């Protein structure tokens, strides 16, 4: 269609240091199963916002929103694992302890993003790092996931000083998503 603006997938996120990624990936490898799809360690991040379809114009506007953030570096600890919908788990994640800073940043950006006319999820923001997705929730898989969560409750994966938030383009391929940094806000 002539004149139609190209849309892309993108997200605002905090990247994870390599040493912590290695700690998490090493543990998650024990989950490998035909019904559980692991997230590659190069894709580990903490998502603040996800945009399924966004224009280049809105990408620039979001970059300006990030640029105007007034925050200071803060500590993030990655400790313990959990699941979304425990009775029928579909996402396994590492828990985040940041004293509410990511939620504050999320809330601070929410109004500006909504003013751009972009859809924002209705559910409450829950900072986490996805490590795997469950494709089939049969009894054997559910049992394996519950055992993994129980065995790793409170496991310390490491801490770091969060001093940067990124806007990242995500292109889906048959090999998995490819990420391209579009904007970075250091603080």
KALIN-V712307 format. One record per pair of residues at least 4 apart in sequence whose C-alpha atoms are under 8 Angstrom apart, sorted by the first residue. I is the first residue (numbers start at 0). J is the second residue. Records with the same first field share a line. If there is no record, write none. Layout:
# KALIN-V712307
I->J  J
This chain:
# KALIN-V712307
4->54  55
5->54  55
6->52  53  54  55
7->51  52  53  54  55  168  169  170
8->49  50  51  52  53  168  169  170
9->49  50  51  52  53  166  167  168  169
10->46  47  48  49  50  166  167  168  169
11->46  47  48  49  164  165  166  167
12->44  45  46  47  48  164  165  166  167
13->44  45  46  47  161  163  164  165
14->43  44  45  163  164  165
15->19  20  43  44  45
16->20  159
17->21
18->22
19->23  156  157  158
20->24  40  41  43
21->25  40
22->26  156
23->27  40  130  156
24->28  39  40  130
25->29
26->30
27->31  37  130  131
28->37
30->35  37  143  144  147
31->35  36  37
32->36
34->133  134  135  136  140
35->131  132  133  134  135  140
36->131  132  133  134
37->130  131  132
38->42  43  129  130  131  132
39->43  130
42->178
43->128  129  130
44->128  129
45->126  127  128  129
46->126  127  128
47->101  105  124  126
48->105  119
50->118
53->57  58
54->58
55->59
56->60
57->61  115
58->62
59->63
60->64  115
61->65  112
62->66  166  182  183
63->67
64->68  108  111
65->108  164  184
66->184
70->186
71->162  186
72->160  161  162  163  186
73->97  100  160  161  162
74->97  158  159  160  161
75->95  96  97  158  159  160  161
76->95  96  97  155  156  157  158  159
77->93  94  95  96  155  156  157  158
78->93  94  95  96  153  154  155  156  157
79->93  94  151  152  153  154  155  156
80->91  92  93  94  148  151  152  153  154
81->91  92  93  94  148  152
82->88  89  90  91  92  148
83->88  89  90  91
84->88  89  90
87->136  141
88->133  136  141  144
89->132  133  134  136
90->129  130  131  132  133
91->129  130  131  132  133
92->127  128  129  130  131
93->127  128  129  130
94->126  127  128
95->126  127  128
97->101
99->103
100->104
101->105  126
102->106  124  125  126
103->107
104->108
105->109  124
106->110
107->111
108->112
109->113  119
110->114
111->115
112->116  117  119
113->117  118  119
135->140
136->140  141
137->141
138->142
139->143
140->144
141->145
142->146
143->147
144->148
145->149
146->150
147->151
148->152
162->185  186
163->183  184  185  186
164->183  184  185
165->180  181  182  183  184
166->180  181  182  183
167->178  179  180  181  182
168->178  179  180  181
169->176  177  178  179
170->176  177  178
171->175  176  177
172->176  177
